[in-house]
Amino acid sequence: MCGIVGVVSNAPVNQLIYDALLLLQHRGQDAAGIVTQQERKFFMHKAKGMVKDVFRTRNMRSLPGNCGLGQVRYPTAGNAYSEEEAQPFYVNAPFGIVLVHNGNLTNAHALKRELFNKDHRHINTDSDSEVLLNVLAHELERTSRGMPLLPEHLFAAVRNVHARVKGSYAVIALIAGHGVLAFRDPHGIRPLCMGRSADNVVLASESVALEGTLHKFERNIDPGEAVFVNLQGEVLAQQCADAPTLNPCIFEFVYLARPDSVMDGISVYQARLNLGETLAKRVVSTVPPSEIDVVIPIPESSRPSAAQLAQLLGLPYREGFVKNRYVGRTFIMPGQAVRKKSVRQKLNVIASEFKGRNVLLVDDSIVRGTTSKEIVQMARDAGARRVYLASAAPPVRYPNVYGIDMPTSSELVAHNRSVEEIRAIIGCDALIYQDVPGMKKAVGSLNPAIADFDASCFDGVYVTGDITSDDITRLSATRGGSEEDQEDNSRVALPNHQVFFKTVRPNDPKERNDSFAPRHTRRA
């Protein structure tokens, strides 16, 4: 899961891309990058860290041009701690291409061999996004055959990419001197949409990045579709897949996306209200409402579900946890030890809401169980008599291979365990899960055009149809290193680096605190 944005404008785009990345910050907190183009020359800056920390005034002044790309990174493949794997990625032939990617390729290992042995292309990192860039570059070289680049060459190249690449991918690429190319995998697993203003065409992962920068949402990019925006802002589109189907990742609606986004015709907020409605029915069958004194959400994504559940059951809804917004998501943090330590740094209890009460805690999902266990204990420490826990999502029993950081079965508390066994590990008095059919119905009822969802982490059905147990083992191994090693590595603060495709001096220490955040900057 990453956040990507692309802009073609008749004015400088660096501020606009920066603002859009702030609105997509929830999709990735590991690294951020922006590339712009002026007179066929790319200017790039990328580094580890949050958007507001990566981009200083000096960096932004060095990003001229009227078109560009940006990405916030949440690593699921490659080396999560290597600054070299921050996006965008660049390749100089043909034409010069930079690319940002949201998703995960399931056949990246095979493609890397093909690129080296047959296509004679070198991959310099462990990132599947660099693999995808080189596949696109190779196919574009084949279709253009040294001739001036035409839209039909682009669409033919994307059709060939679909034939070679497996997995999930929403892609935006900037081609030097020509414009921006965007496309989505034939299953539409990862989101991508387009919007406009009088001066700009913007492509982004979520509609909130459009609306928050004063652009009108126009439409979603269809599964398998390619969209080309030339430097004059003219848009051409073509379906490039043989049998596309819309199977968006349902975890986007459960947890990943911002509630104020609309994705593939579904309001994320309304989806979470619906999940609370169906969860209420599950709660009644497990714990009589008369035995619950108060419903308390675990911030942030569970709030709509918890509020709807409380209203339907006629129970008081209270805020019992205060969140420190300056600590990253524990779901994203590497290593169990780091996640466990950060829970109490991230949340603090309002003891008066727990003391002497039977509380029903509502969470959006339970993945590893570490956070849930700590939160249940916090509720008990605050004086709760009984602690019930309800999850708006079903048990996460299977690895996800399409861009969410849950690739190893051993990390999932629900894998090969019954609900009672999970309850005992977490330490709550009752554990209530959503069921898979109820989840799909709650979200899918908001857009009947969606035939099905990718819900592989819940039901083990991988919509691309190419995942084997060997693939799961291999993809799990790409994470590399022990959790202790990862925790140690996460403490290393690498310096920012800047790339203009020419030599530049490092950031001036005197400018380190000069954050590029003007008063009119819109923050997520």
Summary of the structure (lengths in Angstrom):
residues: 524
radius of gyration: 23.0
end to end distance: 17.0
largest distance: 76.1
contacts: 1912
relative contact order: 0.13
helix: 34%
strand: 23%
